[in-house]
C-alpha cells in the first residue's frame, strides 16, 4: 500500500517514492537559546510520526536534526542580535554553556514525548568548515557578493527563487520600498556575517572573521550527511517563505541538483479564536509547565494526534483535559484487556489494513486513533491478539501502550476505610450518602469505579 504525502512544493498529495531503500530525512531543529515551548514541540512530534509511518512500511530512515547554536538572528531579515549571544549576555553564561543547557532540557522533552532520537544531531558550530566550503562553491559560481557586514547570496541569479512559497518576486520588488542597506535585493540573504565587534562565537574565513548565516547551516549539514538530494525535509510552516526558500536557493545553486523531493510542514498552535498562540499572549507552555499542572507528556502527544498535522491545532487547557481523559481511559482499558481470557475472533488483518490505510493517507492520525479505539472496544476480538495489534499500532502513535500495566498502589488506611463505609452504604441503598464518601475519596486523590459486584480504586494522575 503506497504512502501518500502532501508535498508543499507541488501543493498536492503524492505517492512517496524514496531515492533508495534507506529514506534520507532532515528536520529543522531547535535554536538552543531558551526552553522549547509546546508550539516548537509540535514540529518534532510531527516529524516523529512521519518517520514512524515510513518505518512501519518497512523502510529504514536516516534522520538528521540540526541544533542551531550560532547565527540565528532575532530577525529573519539578517538584522538584530544573534540569539545565542543575546541569551549569553542576559544569563551571564558563555554561549557554549547556554547551548548545552537548553539542548539537554530539549532532549528531556524529546524523551518525555516518546520522540525517537535522530540518527544524527548536527550542531552548527561543529560544521563551520562545511559551511565555509559551501560559500566557496557559491562564490565560484558567481552567486555571492560582499557588503560591509557580510557575504550575501544574490537571489536574482537563482531563477526559481521563491518556488516553494510561490512568492511573486515581481510584486515583491515593485512593492513598498524598504531600506535594504547594501543588499542588492530585498530577498537576498546573508551567508556569512562579519563580526562588527569581538564575539564569543566567531571564526576566520576567506572573507574575514565572522559567523555563518542561519540558513546556511541546514544546507551544509543536510548535504554532508544525506547527500545532495534528500527524500524529505520537514519544519514548521513559518519556515516556508524564508528559511526553506533560502535553503533551496543556495543548495541547488551549489550542486545544480534538486535539493529535496518532498517538503513537509506542520501548522501552528492557535487559540479558540484561531489566533497563533504566542509567548506574549500566554499559553505557550513548556512540557515541564504542563507537568506541573498535572498533565503527562502523553496527554499532549495524544492531543496532537487528534488534529491533521497541516491544520492549525486549537490549543487550550480544556482541550488538553479531554485528551488526558481519553488517554487515561485507554490506559485503564489496556490494563483490563491484559487480564481478559475469553475466546473471540481474530480481527488483526481487518483492523491492521484499516490502520495502515489511515496512516499512509498523509499521516491521518485522527482516523488511525478512531480505528485504534474501534479495535480496543471490540469485545469479540480475541484479547491476546488484540493487545499485540494495539502495541503494533503504537509503533506509529507512540502512546506507550507497552508501559500501560497495573501498578501496585499502597492505598492509605483513611481511603480504605472510606471505601469500606461506602460499600456498606451502597448495600443499604443509601446512595446519596455513598456519593458523599465518593467525593471525599476523590479529594484524597482516588477515583472510585463501580463494578457489578464491587468497586475499584484508581489513583489519579498527580
N, C-alpha and C positions, 0 to 999 in steps of 0.2 A: 504494500500500500504506500503510495507516494506521499512524501511530506510536502505540504503546500505552505509557503511562507510569503508574507506581504513584503515586497521589496520597495523601499522608499524611492529608489532610483526610477523604477518603472511605474510606480503608483498602482500596482496591482499584485494579486497573489500569483506566485509562480511555483511550478514544481521544482523542488530542491534537487539540484544535480551537482554534487561536490566534485572538485577537481580530481581528488584522489580518495581512496577509502578512508584515510585519516583526514577528518574535517579540520580546516585551519580557521580558527575563530579568534577575533580580537575585540576586547571590550574596553571602552574608556573608563578609567578608574578614578580614584579619589585624589583631590588635591589635599595633601595632609597638613593643613594649617589649623584645623579645628575638628570638632566632632562631626561625624556624618549624621544627618537627620533622616527621618523616615522617607522623605522625598528622594534623597540620594539612594537609599537602600532599595527603593522600588526597582531601580535600574539593574541592580545586581541580582535581585530575585528573578527578574525577567530574563536576564542572561543565563541564570542558573536553570530555569525551566526550559529554555531553548536548548541548552547543552544536554540536559537530561532527556528531552524528547529525541534528539538526534541519537544519543547513546541507546535509548530504548528501541530504536530502529536498527540497532546492530552496528552503528559506526563507532569509530574511535574519534575523540575530539582533542585536538591540541589547542588549548585555550590560554591566551595571554591577556593579562590585565595590567595596564600601566599604573604607576604610582608617581604622581606629579609632585616633586619636591623642589622644583625651581621653575621659574619662567612664566607662571600663570599670574598675569597682572590683574589688578582689581577691575579693569575694563577689558572687554574682548577686543577693543579697538586699539590695542597696543599702547594704552595710556594707563597712568596710575602707578601705584607701587606694586612690587612683587608680593603676592600674598604670604609667601614664606618669610620674607624679610620683615614684613609688617607684623606678623604674628610673633616673630623673634623679638622685635623691639617692644611690643606690648607685654609679653610674658617674661622678658628678661632672661631668655634662654637662647642657646645657639639654634640656628635654623635646622641643623642636623638633629639636635635633641627634640625639637618641636616635631619634625617629620617622624622620627622613631616613635615618639609617644602616641601621636594621633593615628599612626598606622597600626600600632598594637591595639589601640582602642577599636579601630575599624575592623581589624581581624577578629576581635572578640565578637563583634556584632555579626560578622560573616558566619562564624561558627554557631552562634545562637540561632540564627535564621536557617540553619541547616543548608547553607550555600556551599557547594563543593569548591574547594580551593582550586585555582587555575594551575595549569602546568608551569606557568612562569609569572611571578610578579616582577614586572620590568620597571625599575626605578630610573627616572630621568637623569639624575646626577651620575648614575653609573654607566651612562651611554652617551657621554659628551662627544667622544671620538666619532661614534657613528653619526651623530647629528652634524658635526663639522664636515664629515665626508659627504653627507647628503647635500649640504650647502655648496660644497665644491662642485659637485655634479651639476647642480642647477646653475651655478656661476659659469661653468664651462659651456653650457648650452645657451647662455645668454638670457636667463630668466631673472637675474638679480640686478639690483642697483644699490648704491651706497648713499646714505644721508648722514647728517651729523650724529644721529642717535642710533644708527644700526644698518644692517643689511636687509633689504626688503625684496619680496617676491613681486614681480610685475604681473599682476593678474590679467592685464590686457593681452599678454603674449600667450596665454593659455586659452585657446578658442572656445572650449566648453566650460569656462569658469561659471559656476553657479548652477550647473545642470542638476545637482542633487536637490537643491532648494527651489529649482525653477525660478531663479532670480531674473527679473527683467533688467539686464545690465544697462540698456539704453536709457530706461527711465531713471535708474539709479544715478547715472552720470549726468542726466539732464535735470535731476531734481534739485531740491533746495541746496544751495551752496553751503558747504561746511568747511571749516578750517582743517585741512589735512596736513598742515605743516609742509615738510619737504617730500611727503609721499606724492607720487605722480597721480594716483587714482584712489578714490575712496576705498575700493575693495582690495588694495594692496595690503600685505601684512608682513610683520617682522619675522625674519628667520633667525637673526642674531641681533641682540641689543647691546650697545656699548655701555660699559659702566661709567656713569656720569660722576660718581664718587666711589670711594672704596666700599665694596660689598663683602659680605661673608662668603657668598657663593658666586665666584667669577673664575673664568678660565682664559688662558691665552688662546688666540685663534689667528689665522692668517689675516684677519681684518682688524684685530685689536682685542684688548681684554674686555670680556663681557660674559653674556649668558644666552642660552638658546631661547627662541620664542616658544610659546606653549604648544602651538600646532605642530611644530617640527618633531617633537619627541615621539608622538604616536606613529608617524610615518616611518621614522628611522628604526624604532624598536619593533614595529609590526613586521617590516620587511626583513630585519635581521633574523627574527625567529620563525617567521611564517612564509617568507618568500615575497616576490614582487606582486603576486596576485593572491588575495585572501578569498576564502569562501564567504565568510560572514564578518561584518563589523557591526557592533551594537553600541547604543548610547541613548541618552535622553533626547527627546525631540528638540530641546533647546540647542543641541549641537548641530542641527541640520544646516542652518543658514550661514554659520561662520566656521566653527571648528572643523566639521567634517567636510564642508565645501573646500576649505583650505588644505586639508589633508589630501583630498583628491587632486587638487591642482598641483601641489608640489610633488606628490608621489608619481603621478602619471607623466608629469613633465620630466622627471628624472629618469624614469625607466622606459617610457614610450609604451607602457602596457597598462591594461585596465587594473586599477588598484583593488577593487572589491566587487565581487559578483552579487552579493546580497547585503544591502544596507537595511538594518532593522532598528527601530526606535520606539521607546515606550513613552506614554503620556505622563502628564503632570498629576500631582495630588491637588485636588480642588476642594473648596468648602461647599456647603449645601447650596450656595448661590452660584456655583460654577467659577468662582474666582480662584486663581492659583494660590495655594497655601504658601505663606512666606514667613520668615522669621519675624519680620516687622509687625505682622498682623497676628502672630501667635499661632500655635497649632502644629508647628514643625518640631515634634518631639524627637528625641533620640530613643533608641531601643531601651537604654537604661532608664530613661524617664518614664517610659511606658511600663516597664517592670515595677518601678516604684509606685505606679498607680494600680498595680495588681494584675497586669496583663503579662502573658507569656509571649515570647517572640513567635511561637507557633500560631498564636491568635492573629498577629499582624500578617504573617505569611498566608494564613487562611483567607483573610480579608482581601489580600492582593489577588488570590486565585479566583475570587468571585467576579472580577472585572476583566474584560478583554484588555490585554496589555497596551494596546494602542489608544484606548479611550482614557479620558480623564477619570481618575479614581476619586470618588466623593468620600473624603475622609472626615470622620467625626468620631468622638468617643462613643456615641450611641451606635454607630455602625460597627465600631470595634467590639462593643458589648455583644452585638448579635453574632459576630464572628467567633468571639470567645465562647458563647453559649453553644454554638454549633460544634466547635472543636471539642468542647468538654463532653457533648453528647456522643460524639464519635469515640472519644476515649472510653466512656462508660460502656458503650455498646461493644467495642472491641474486647474489653476485659470480660464481659459476659459471654461473648462469642467464643473465647478460648476455653470456656467451661462446657459449652454445649456439645452433646454427643449424639443427638438424634440423626437418623438416616435422612437423606434427601436426594436431590438431583444435582448432578454436576453441571453447572452453567458457566464454567470457566470460558469456554470458547465464545459463547454468546456475548457475555459482558466484555470479554477481552477484545473482541472485534469492535464493539461499540466504543470502548475507551480509546483504542488505537485510532479509530476514525476521527474522534473528537480532538485528540492532542495533535494529530497530523494535519488538522484543518487550522493552520496558523495558530497553534497553541491555544485551542479553545478550552481553557481550564475550567470555565464555568460549567460547560456541558460535561466535561470529564468528571467534575465533582458530582453532578447530578447522577451520572452512571455509577460512581462510587457509592453514593447513598442508596441508589436502587439495589445494588448488589448487597450492601450491608443490611438492608431491611428485608431482603428476600428470605423468609423463614424456610422455604422449601429448598434453598441452596445448601448443599452439604456443608456443615460448619468448617471441617478441616480444609476442604478445597477452597472455601470462601476466604478464609484468613490468608491462605497462600496467595490468592489472587489480589486481595486488598494490599498486601505487602508489595506485590509486584507493581500495582498502580502507584504505590508510594515512591517507587523509584523515580517517578516523574513529579509527583505532588510534593514530596519532601515534608510530610506532616509528622514524621517519626512514629509510624504505626507499630514498628517492632518494639519501640520503647513503651508502648501502652500496655502495661502489665499491672496486675493488682499489687499494691504495695501494703505491707503490714503497717497499720497505723495504731499507735498506742492512744486509745481513747481515754481522756481524763475521766476520773471517777464521777465528777459532777455531771458530765454529759451522759454517762452510762445510767446514772440514777434517774435523770430526767427522761431518758428513753424508756426505762422500765415503767416509770409512773405513767408516761403517755400510753404505753401498751395497755396498761390496766384500764385507763380511762376509755380507750377505744373499745375494749371488750365490754365495758359497761354502757357503751353507747353514748358516752359524754364527749361528743366530737368537738364541741366548741371549746371545752377546757383542754382537750388534746391539742387543738390548734394553737392555743396559747403556749403550751410547752414546746411545740414545734418551732415557734418563733424564738423562744428563749434558747433553744439548741442552735438555731441559725445564728443568733447573735454571738454564740460561743465558737463559731467557725465551722459548723457542720450542717449539712443538708440531710433531711430525713426523706428517704424514698420508700413509699409504701408498696409492699408486695402483697399478693393474695393471702399469704399465711404469716407474714412477718414484716418487719421494717428494716431497711438497710441504711447505715450511716455513711455519708460521703464527705470527706474533708474538703472544704472549699479551698480554692487557689488563694494563696496569700498575695 
